[in-house]
Amino acid sequence: METREGIIKHSGTYDRPESGSFIPEEQPSLEAQIIDQADEIAYNNHDLDDGLASGILRYDEVKNLEMWRMAVERYGRPLPSSVKSATREVIRTIINLLVSDLIDSTEKNIAEKNIKSYMDVKKAGGRTAAFSGAITAANSELKNFLRDNLYRNYHVTRVSLKSQRVINDLFTIYTEHPETMPDRHREEIERQGLIRTVTDFIAGMTDRYALEEHRKLTDPLARV
């Protein structure tokens, strides 16, 4: 039950409401809250690293972010001369800064709210596993920067649209013609239903396999 609630309320108080299952105002377990924050730390810093490596994000802009400046200060010594090495050291320090702050801030919240049990976490009135005020502000600036300069970038948007097209095409083909799926997946239809079977099949694909399947199913010249 706690696991289901954590999934439903992932990244938000009620990210995926299911009528009658859980109370929106109640918080998920402390473990679920920590997973939410860990996901955010991993994704943001992975995207920051990829954005710089790809050249979509500019180093001279990124280094003006408050989170970057805080990490440089925490690093406490001159950065390597190469941008690649400096980026690696700063991002590593950002992750350390975020993890350390999350631990300290969460422990402080547990003490201040006198949390002793799972029910105390649920009734806390807000997330117990959370960053401090300064880190929250800097992290929000970083997320907004990534949204405006990476996720909405011209090239990223075009690739994203192509990826959506591939997935939509595969889903349509498999649901309308389930016989195009491998035997082991077709056998799951009776047990799980068509939609769930197709969804699980696509979700388990690597990028390379999905593209190859799409080519085989939509290109008349491709060998099937």
C-alpha positions in Angstrom: 0.0 0.0 0.0 2.8 2.4 0.9 4.6 1.5 -2.3 1.5 2.2 -4.4 1.0 5.5 -2.7 4.6 6.5 -3.4 4.2 5.7 -7.1 0.9 7.6 -7.4 2.3 10.7 -5.5 5.7 10.6 -7.2 7.1 14.1 -7.9 4.0 15.7 -6.4 1.4 15.4 -3.7 -1.0 13.7 -6.0 0.8 13.2 -9.3 -1.6 10.4 -10.5 -4.9 10.6 -8.6 -6.9 7.5 -8.2 -10.4 8.3 -6.8 -10.9 6.8 -3.3 -7.5 5.2 -3.0 -5.5 7.8 -1.1 -6.0 11.1 0.5 -4.4 13.9 -1.6 -3.4 16.0 1.5 -1.5 13.1 3.1 2.2 12.7 2.3 3.8 9.5 1.0 6.3 7.5 3.0 9.7 9.0 3.9 11.3 6.4 1.6 9.1 7.6 -1.3 9.9 11.2 -0.7 13.7 10.5 -0.6 13.4 8.6 -3.9 11.6 11.6 -5.5 14.5 13.9 -4.4 17.1 11.4 -5.5 15.5 11.2 -8.9 15.6 14.9 -9.3 19.2 15.1 -8.3 20.2 12.4 -10.8 18.1 13.7 -13.7 19.0 17.4 -13.3 22.8 16.8 -13.1 22.8 14.2 -15.8 21.0 16.6 -18.1 23.3 19.4 -17.1 26.3 17.2 -18.0 24.8 16.1 -21.3 23.7 19.6 -22.2 27.3 20.9 -21.8 28.9 17.9 -23.5 26.6 18.3 -26.5 27.3 22.0 -26.8 23.6 22.9 -26.4 24.3 24.5 -23.1 27.1 27.1 -22.9 29.7 26.9 -20.1 29.9 30.7 -19.7 26.1 30.8 -19.0 26.0 27.7 -16.7 28.7 29.0 -14.5 26.6 32.0 -13.6 23.9 29.8 -12.0 23.7 30.0 -8.2 24.0 26.3 -7.9 27.2 26.3 -9.9 28.6 29.1 -7.8 27.7 27.4 -4.6 29.5 24.2 -5.8 32.6 26.1 -6.9 32.8 27.6 -3.4 32.3 24.2 -1.8 35.0 22.8 -4.1 37.4 25.2 -2.4 40.3 25.1 -4.8 41.1 26.2 -8.4 39.2 24.3 -11.0 41.0 22.3 -13.7 41.9 24.4 -16.8 39.9 22.4 -19.3 36.1 22.9 -19.5 35.5 19.2 -19.6 37.5 18.5 -16.4 36.1 21.5 -14.6 32.5 20.5 -15.5 33.1 17.0 -14.1 34.4 18.3 -10.8 31.7 20.9 -10.4 28.8 18.5 -11.2 30.3 16.0 -8.8 30.4 18.7 -6.2 26.8 19.8 -6.9 25.6 16.2 -6.3 27.5 16.1 -3.1 26.1 19.5 -2.1 22.5 18.4 -2.8 22.8 15.0 -1.1 24.4 16.5 2.0 21.8 19.3 2.2 18.9 16.8 1.7 20.2 14.7 4.6 20.8 17.6 6.9 17.5 19.3 6.1 15.5 16.1 6.4 16.9 15.3 9.8 16.1 18.8 10.9 12.5 18.5 9.7 12.1 15.1 11.5 13.3 16.7 14.7 11.3 19.9 14.4 8.1 18.1 13.5 8.7 15.4 16.1 8.2 12.7 13.6 8.3 9.2 15.2 6.2 7.1 12.9 4.9 6.6 9.4 1.6 8.2 10.3 3.5 11.3 11.5 5.1 11.5 8.1 1.7 11.2 6.4 0.2 14.0 8.6 3.2 16.3 8.4 1.4 18.8 6.2 4.3 18.9 3.7 7.3 17.0 2.5 9.7 15.9 5.3 12.5 14.9 2.9 13.3 18.3 1.4 16.1 20.7 0.7 16.9 23.8 2.7 15.6 27.1 1.6 18.8 28.3 -0.1 19.3 25.0 -2.0 15.6 24.9 -3.0 15.9 28.3 -4.6 19.2 27.5 -6.4 17.8 24.1 -7.5 14.7 25.8 -8.9 16.8 28.2 -10.9 18.8 25.3 -12.3 15.5 23.5 -13.3 14.2 26.6 -15.0 17.5 27.1 -16.8 17.4 23.5 -18.1 13.8 23.8 -19.2 14.3 27.0 -21.1 17.7 26.2 -22.6 17.8 22.4 -23.0 14.4 20.8 -23.0 12.9 23.5 -25.2 16.0 23.7 -27.5 15.3 23.5 -31.2 17.2 20.3 -31.8 16.0 18.6 -28.6 12.4 19.4 -29.5 12.8 17.9 -33.0 14.4 14.7 -31.7 11.7 14.4 -29.0 8.9 14.7 -31.6 10.5 12.0 -33.7 10.8 9.8 -30.7 7.1 10.3 -29.9 6.2 9.5 -33.5 8.1 6.2 -33.3 6.4 5.2 -30.0 2.9 6.2 -31.2 3.4 4.3 -34.5 4.5 1.2 -32.7 1.7 1.4 -30.2 -0.9 1.8 -33.0 0.5 -1.1 -35.1 0.8 -3.5 -32.2 -2.7 -2.8 -30.8 -4.3 -3.0 -34.2 -2.2 -6.0 -35.4 -1.0 -7.9 -32.3 0.2 -10.7 -34.5 3.2 -8.5 -35.4 4.6 -8.9 -31.9 6.9 -11.9 -31.0 5.2 -15.0 -29.8 6.3 -14.6 -26.2 4.6 -11.2 -26.0 1.4 -12.3 -27.7 1.1 -15.0 -25.1 0.8 -12.4 -22.5 -2.4 -10.8 -24.0 -4.8 -13.3 -22.5 -3.3 -12.8 -19.0 -2.6 -9.0 -19.0 -4.8 -7.7 -21.8 -3.8 -6.2 -25.1 -3.1 -2.6 -23.9 -0.9 -3.6 -21.0 1.0 -6.2 -23.0 1.8 -3.7 -25.8 2.7 -1.0 -23.3 5.1 -3.4 -21.4 6.6 -4.6 -24.7 7.4 -1.0 -25.9 8.6 0.1 -22.4 11.2 -2.7 -22.4 12.7 -1.8 -25.8 16.1 -0.1 -26.1 16.3 2.9 -28.4 18.0 0.9 -31.1 15.5 -1.9 -31.0 12.5 0.5 -31.1 14.0 2.3 -34.1 14.7 -1.0 -35.9 11.2 -2.3 -35.2 9.7 0.9 -36.5 11.8 0.7 -39.6 10.8 -2.9 -40.2 7.1 -2.2 -39.7 6.8 1.1 -41.7 9.5 0.9 -44.4 8.3 -1.2 -47.4 11.9 -1.9 -48.4 13.1 -3.1 -44.9 13.5 -6.8 -44.3 11.0 -8.0 -41.6 
